[in-house]
């Protein structure tokens, strides 16, 4: 069974940094895309950043210039470097891998930014 699992969440003060990691297991192919989403309490899940290939990386406007997504296609790992964190970045962050239209979601990791 193909799975992805996140790690690296936690509590950080505003202005601080965190690095999230995601690794896949049970997979013998490379995902077409890997990305990060987040869901804050009472809000819908939203895209944070998605990496299709080196020339096709997209970020939510709210994180541009602060967050950086990196991906190792061969290893099916993806990281999210988050700098200058703000209280509005507080959410559960989910990793997602996509292969031929099928999405594989992780269970999420909590990021809490204190002001």
Secondary structure, 3 states (H helix, E strand, C coil): CCEEEEECCEEEECCCCEEEEEEEECCCCCCCEEEEEEECCCCCCEEEEEEEECCEEEECHHHCCCEEEEEECCCCEEEEEECCCCHHHCEEEEEEEEECCEEEECCCEEEEEEC
